[in-house]
């Protein structure tokens, strides 16, 4: 499930003008975000997107992992 370019641009303009800010915005959505959505919004490699999730956890964000269709979906349930 890919997001459109307009959605990716909107996400990047929200909260902070940084890629990690865009990731946080994606993860705060009610439905969360898949790894593919994070990769598309940031132009990162998948291993970098996973490392960002780990970094957010280390900073104290609580990230819930669920399934949406056949993809793993991540969502921040509580922020640091």
N, CA, C and O atoms as a GROMACS GRO file, in nm:
protein
  320
    1UNK      N    1   0.084  -0.118   0.000
    1UNK     CA    2   0.000   0.000   0.000
    1UNK      C    3   0.088   0.124   0.000
    1UNK      O    4   0.148   0.159   0.102
    2UNK      N    5   0.097   0.188  -0.108
    2UNK     CA    6   0.183   0.306  -0.121
    2UNK      C    7   0.101   0.433  -0.102
    2UNK      O    8  -0.017   0.439  -0.137
    3UNK      N    9   0.166   0.534  -0.047
    3UNK     CA   10   0.100   0.664  -0.035
    3UNK      C   11   0.130   0.744  -0.160
    3UNK      O   12   0.230   0.719  -0.228
    4UNK      N   13   0.046   0.840  -0.190
    4UNK     CA   14   0.069   0.924  -0.307
    4UNK      C   15   0.178   1.026  -0.278
    4UNK      O   16   0.212   1.050  -0.162
    5UNK      N   17   0.232   1.087  -0.382
    5UNK     CA   18   0.334   1.190  -0.364
    5UNK      C   19   0.279   1.308  -0.287
    5UNK      O   20   0.351   1.369  -0.207
    6UNK      N   21   0.153   1.342  -0.310
    6UNK     CA   22   0.090   1.454  -0.239
    6UNK      C   23   0.082   1.424  -0.090
    6UNK      O   24   0.106   1.512  -0.007
    7UNK      N   25   0.048   1.300  -0.055
    7UNK     CA   26   0.040   1.261   0.085
    7UNK      C   27   0.179   1.264   0.148
    7UNK      O   28   0.194   1.312   0.261
    8UNK      N   29   0.279   1.216   0.077
    8UNK     CA   30   0.415   1.218   0.130
    8UNK      C   31   0.463   1.360   0.152
    8UNK      O   32   0.528   1.388   0.253
    9UNK      N   33   0.430   1.450   0.060
    9UNK     CA   34   0.469   1.591   0.075
    9UNK      C   35   0.397   1.654   0.193
    9UNK      O   36   0.456   1.732   0.268
   10UNK      N   37   0.271   1.620   0.210
   10UNK     CA   38   0.193   1.673   0.322
   10UNK      C   39   0.251   1.624   0.455
   10UNK      O   40   0.261   1.701   0.551
   11UNK      N   41   0.290   1.498   0.459
   11UNK     CA   42   0.347   1.441   0.581
   11UNK      C   43   0.478   1.512   0.614
   11UNK      O   44   0.504   1.543   0.730
   12UNK      N   45   0.562   1.537   0.513
   12UNK     CA   46   0.690   1.601   0.538
   12UNK      C   47   0.674   1.745   0.584
   12UNK      O   48   0.761   1.797   0.653
   13UNK      N   49   0.565   1.811   0.548
   13UNK     CA   50   0.546   1.950   0.588
   13UNK      C   51   0.486   1.961   0.728
   13UNK      O   52   0.485   2.069   0.786
   14UNK      N   53   0.438   1.851   0.781
   14UNK     CA   54   0.377   1.853   0.914
   14UNK      C   55   0.484   1.845   1.024
   14UNK      O   56   0.598   1.808   0.997
   15UNK      N   57   0.444   1.880   1.146
   15UNK     CA   58   0.527   1.874   1.265
   15UNK      C   59   0.663   1.939   1.247
   15UNK      O   60   0.680   2.056   1.280
   16UNK      N   61   0.760   1.867   1.196
   16UNK     CA   62   0.895   1.918   1.174
   16UNK      C   63   0.928   1.901   1.027
   16UNK      O   64   0.870   1.817   0.958
   17UNK      N   65   1.021   1.980   0.979
   17UNK     CA   66   1.064   1.969   0.840
   17UNK      C   67   1.178   1.868   0.828
   17UNK      O   68   1.272   1.889   0.750
   18UNK      N   69   1.171   1.760   0.903
   18UNK     CA   70   1.274   1.657   0.898
   18UNK      C   71   1.211   1.524   0.859
   18UNK      O   72   1.090   1.506   0.868
   19UNK      N   73   1.294   1.433   0.816
   19UNK     CA   74   1.244   1.301   0.780
   19UNK      C   75   1.195   1.226   0.903
   19UNK      O   76   1.094   1.156   0.897
   20UNK      N   77   1.266   1.238   1.016
   20UNK     CA   78   1.221   1.169   1.136
   20UNK      C   79   1.088   1.229   1.184
   20UNK      O   80   1.005   1.157   1.240
   21UNK      N   81   1.067   1.357   1.161
   21UNK     CA   82   0.939   1.420   1.192
   21UNK      C   83   0.828   1.361   1.107
   21UNK      O   84   0.717   1.340   1.154
   22UNK      N   85   0.859   1.335   0.980
   22UNK     CA   86   0.762   1.272   0.890
   22UNK      C   87   0.729   1.130   0.938
   22UNK      O   88   0.614   1.088   0.933
   23UNK      N   89   0.830   1.057   0.983
   23UNK     CA   90   0.809   0.921   1.034
   23UNK      C   91   0.718   0.926   1.157
   23UNK      O   92   0.625   0.847   1.170
   24UNK      N   93   0.746   1.019   1.247
   24UNK     CA   94   0.663   1.032   1.367
   24UNK      C   95   0.519   1.064   1.330
   24UNK      O   96   0.425   1.008   1.387
   25UNK      N   97   0.500   1.154   1.234
   25UNK     CA   98   0.364   1.187   1.188
   25UNK      C   99   0.294   1.063   1.132
   25UNK      O  100   0.176   1.041   1.160
   26UNK      N  101   0.365   0.984   1.053
   26UNK     CA  102   0.306   0.862   0.999
   26UNK      C  103   0.267   0.766   1.110
   26UNK      O  104   0.159   0.706   1.107
   27UNK      N  105   0.354   0.751   1.208
   27UNK     CA  106   0.330   0.656   1.316
   27UNK      C  107   0.221   0.701   1.412
   27UNK      O  108   0.163   0.619   1.483
   28UNK      N  109   0.192   0.830   1.415
   28UNK     CA  110   0.086   0.882   1.502
   28UNK      C  111  -0.053   0.867   1.441
   28UNK      O  112  -0.153   0.885   1.510
   29UNK      N  113  -0.059   0.834   1.314
   29UNK     CA  114  -0.190   0.814   1.251
   29UNK      C  115  -0.262   0.697   1.318
   29UNK      O  116  -0.198   0.605   1.370
   30UNK      N  117  -0.393   0.702   1.317
   30UNK     CA  118  -0.472   0.596   1.380
   30UNK      C  119  -0.437   0.459   1.323
   30UNK      O  120  -0.431   0.360   1.396
   31UNK      N  121  -0.413   0.453   1.193
   31UNK     CA  122  -0.380   0.325   1.129
   31UNK      C  123  -0.231   0.297   1.125
   31UNK      O  124  -0.189   0.191   1.079
   32UNK      N  125  -0.149   0.391   1.172
   32UNK     CA  126  -0.005   0.372   1.174
   32UNK      C  127   0.057   0.376   1.036
   32UNK      O  128   0.005   0.441   0.946
   33UNK      N  129   0.168   0.307   1.020
   33UNK     CA  130   0.239   0.305   0.892
   33UNK      C  131   0.311   0.173   0.874
   33UNK      O  132   0.360   0.113   0.970
   34UNK      N  133   0.317   0.130   0.750
   34UNK     CA  134   0.396   0.011   0.717
   34UNK      C  135   0.539   0.056   0.686
   34UNK      O  136   0.566   0.175   0.668
   35UNK      N  137   0.628  -0.039   0.681
   35UNK     CA  138   0.767  -0.008   0.647
   35UNK      C  139   0.774   0.054   0.508
   35UNK      O  140   0.850   0.148   0.486
   36UNK      N  141   0.697   0.002   0.415
   36UNK     CA  142   0.695   0.056   0.278
   36UNK      C  143   0.650   0.202   0.276
   36UNK      O  144   0.705   0.283   0.201
   37UNK      N  145   0.552   0.238   0.358
   37UNK     CA  146   0.505   0.376   0.364
   37UNK      C  147   0.613   0.468   0.421
   37UNK      O  148   0.629   0.581   0.376
   38UNK      N  149   0.685   0.419   0.520
   38UNK     CA  150   0.795   0.498   0.579
   38UNK      C  151   0.906   0.517   0.476
   38UNK      O  152   0.959   0.627   0.461
   39UNK      N  153   0.940   0.410   0.405
   39UNK     CA  154   1.045   0.417   0.302
   39UNK      C  155   1.006   0.516   0.193
   39UNK      O  156   1.088   0.596   0.149
   40UNK      N  157   0.881   0.512   0.149
   40UNK     CA  158   0.836   0.601   0.043
   40UNK      C  159   0.837   0.748   0.088
   40UNK      O  160   0.876   0.837   0.012
   41UNK      N  161   0.795   0.772   0.211
   41UNK     CA  162   0.786   0.910   0.260
   41UNK      C  163   0.923   0.972   0.286
   41UNK      O  164   0.939   1.094   0.280
   42UNK      N  165   1.023   0.888   0.316
   42UNK     CA  166   1.155   0.940   0.353
   42UNK      C  167   1.264   0.919   0.248
   42UNK      O  168   1.369   0.983   0.254
   43UNK      N  169   1.240   0.832   0.152
   43UNK     CA  170   1.340   0.792   0.053
   43UNK      C  171   1.457   0.718   0.116
   43UNK      O  172   1.567   0.714   0.060
   44UNK      N  173   1.435   0.659   0.233
   44UNK     CA  174   1.537   0.579   0.300
   44UNK      C  175   1.532   0.436   0.248
   44UNK      O  176   1.433   0.394   0.189
   45UNK      N  177   1.639   0.362   0.272
   45UNK     CA  178   1.642   0.219   0.248
   45UNK      C  179   1.564   0.153   0.363
   45UNK      O  180   1.554   0.210   0.471
   46UNK      N  181   1.510   0.033   0.340
   46UNK     CA  182   1.434  -0.034   0.448
   46UNK      C  183   1.513  -0.052   0.577
   46UNK      O  184   1.457  -0.037   0.686
   47UNK      N  185   1.643  -0.083   0.567
   47UNK     CA  186   1.721  -0.102   0.690
   47UNK      C  187   1.734   0.029   0.767
   47UNK      O  188   1.743   0.028   0.890
   48UNK      N  189   1.737   0.141   0.697
   48UNK     CA  190   1.744   0.271   0.765
   48UNK      C  191   1.610   0.304   0.831
   48UNK      O  192   1.608   0.363   0.940
   49UNK      N  193   1.500   0.268   0.768
   49UNK     CA  194   1.368   0.291   0.827
   49UNK      C  195   1.352   0.207   0.954
   49UNK      O  196   1.298   0.256   1.053
   50UNK      N  197   1.399   0.083   0.951
   50UNK     CA  198   1.392  -0.001   1.071
   50UNK      C  199   1.481   0.055   1.181
   50UNK      O  200   1.444   0.051   1.299
   51UNK      N  201   1.596   0.107   1.145
   51UNK     CA  202   1.686   0.168   1.244
   51UNK      C  203   1.621   0.292   1.306
   51UNK      O  204   1.640   0.318   1.425
   52UNK      N  205   1.546   0.367   1.228
   52UNK     CA  206   1.476   0.484   1.281
   52UNK      C  207   1.372   0.442   1.384
   52UNK      O  208   1.356   0.508   1.486
   53UNK      N  209   1.302   0.332   1.357
   53UNK     CA  210   1.204   0.280   1.454
   53UNK      C  211   1.274   0.240   1.584
   53UNK      O  212   1.224   0.268   1.693
   54UNK      N  213   1.388   0.176   1.572
   54UNK     CA  214   1.465   0.139   1.691
   54UNK      C  215   1.509   0.263   1.767
   54UNK      O  216   1.502   0.266   1.890
   55UNK      N  217   1.554   0.365   1.695
   55UNK     CA  218   1.596   0.489   1.759
   55UNK      C  219   1.482   0.557   1.832
   55UNK      O  220   1.501   0.611   1.941
   56UNK      N  221   1.364   0.556   1.774
   56UNK     CA  222   1.247   0.615   1.840
   56UNK      C  223   1.213   0.538   1.967
   56UNK      O  224   1.176   0.598   2.068
   57UNK      N  225   1.225   0.406   1.962
   57UNK     CA  226   1.201   0.325   2.083
   57UNK      C  227   1.301   0.360   2.191
   57UNK      O  228   1.264   0.374   2.308
   58UNK      N  229   1.428   0.376   2.154
   58UNK     CA  230   1.532   0.411   2.252
   58UNK      C  231   1.509   0.548   2.313
   58UNK      O  232   1.551   0.574   2.425
   59UNK      N  233   1.441   0.636   2.238
   59UNK     CA  234   1.410   0.770   2.290
   59UNK      C  235   1.285   0.769   2.376
   59UNK      O  236   1.247   0.873   2.430
   60UNK      N  237   1.222   0.654   2.391
   60UNK     CA  238   1.108   0.642   2.482
   60UNK      C  239   0.972   0.634   2.418
   60UNK      O  240   0.871   0.626   2.489
   61UNK      N  241   0.964   0.635   2.285
   61UNK     CA  242   0.835   0.618   2.219
   61UNK      C  243   0.792   0.472   2.230
   61UNK      O  244   0.872   0.381   2.212
   62UNK      N  245   0.666   0.452   2.260
   62UNK     CA  246   0.612   0.316   2.265
   62UNK      C  247   0.550   0.289   2.128
   62UNK      O  248   0.455   0.356   2.086
   63UNK      N  249   0.606   0.190   2.058
   63UNK     CA  250   0.561   0.158   1.922
   63UNK      C  251   0.495   0.020   1.922
   63UNK      O  252   0.557  -0.080   1.958
   64UNK      N  253   0.369   0.020   1.882
   64UNK     CA  254   0.291  -0.103   1.873
   64UNK      C  255   0.306  -0.161   1.734
   64UNK      O  256   0.304  -0.088   1.634
   65UNK      N  257   0.321  -0.292   1.727
   65UNK     CA  258   0.335  -0.360   1.598
   65UNK      C  259   0.213  -0.449   1.578
   65UNK      O  260   0.183  -0.535   1.661
   66UNK      N  261   0.143  -0.427   1.466
   66UNK     CA  262   0.024  -0.507   1.433
   66UNK      C  263   0.032  -0.548   1.286
   66UNK      O  264   0.128  -0.516   1.217
   67UNK      N  265  -0.069  -0.618   1.240
   67UNK     CA  266  -0.078  -0.658   1.099
   67UNK      C  267  -0.190  -0.582   1.031
   67UNK      O  268  -0.300  -0.568   1.087
   68UNK      N  269  -0.164  -0.532   0.913
   68UNK     CA  270  -0.267  -0.470   0.827
   68UNK      C  271  -0.256  -0.543   0.694
   68UNK      O  272  -0.154  -0.532   0.625
   69UNK      N  273  -0.358  -0.616   0.658
   69UNK     CA  274  -0.354  -0.705   0.542
   69UNK      C  275  -0.237  -0.802   0.564
   69UNK      O  276  -0.237  -0.875   0.663
   70UNK      N  277  -0.139  -0.804   0.475
   70UNK     CA  278  -0.024  -0.894   0.494
   70UNK      C  279   0.100  -0.819   0.538
   70UNK      O  280   0.208  -0.878   0.545
   71UNK      N  281   0.087  -0.690   0.568
   71UNK     CA  282   0.203  -0.609   0.604
   71UNK      C  283   0.204  -0.580   0.754
   71UNK      O  284   0.100  -0.565   0.818
   72UNK      N  285   0.325  -0.572   0.809
   72UNK     CA  286   0.339  -0.530   0.948
   72UNK      C  287   0.320  -0.380   0.955
   72UNK      O  288   0.374  -0.305   0.873
   73UNK      N  289   0.244  -0.337   1.052
   73UNK     CA  290   0.211  -0.196   1.067
   73UNK      C  291   0.260  -0.148   1.204
   73UNK      O  292   0.242  -0.217   1.304
   74UNK      N  293   0.321  -0.032   1.207
   74UNK     CA  294   0.376   0.025   1.330
   74UNK      C  295   0.297   0.151   1.366
   74UNK      O  296   0.256   0.227   1.279
   75UNK      N  297   0.276   0.171   1.498
   75UNK     CA  298   0.202   0.289   1.543
   75UNK      C  299   0.254   0.332   1.679
   75UNK      O  300   0.276   0.248   1.766
   76UNK      N  301   0.274   0.462   1.696
   76UNK     CA  302   0.314   0.514   1.826
   76UNK      C  303   0.189   0.519   1.914
   76UNK      O  304   0.089   0.582   1.879
   77UNK      N  305   0.196   0.450   2.027
   77UNK     CA  306   0.084   0.452   2.121
   77UNK      C  307   0.108   0.552   2.233
   77UNK      O  308   0.014   0.600   2.296
   78UNK      N  309   0.236   0.583   2.257
   78UNK     CA  310   0.270   0.682   2.359
   78UNK      C  311   0.405   0.743   2.322
   78UNK      O  312   0.500   0.671   2.292
   79UNK      N  313   0.411   0.876   2.324
   79UNK     CA  314   0.534   0.946   2.288
   79UNK      C  315   0.621   0.970   2.410
   79UNK      O  316   0.574   0.972   2.524
   80UNK      N  317   0.748   0.989   2.384
   80UNK     CA  318   0.845   1.017   2.491
   80UNK      C  319   0.821   1.154   2.551
   80UNK      O  320   0.892   1.195   2.642
   0.00000   0.00000   0.00000
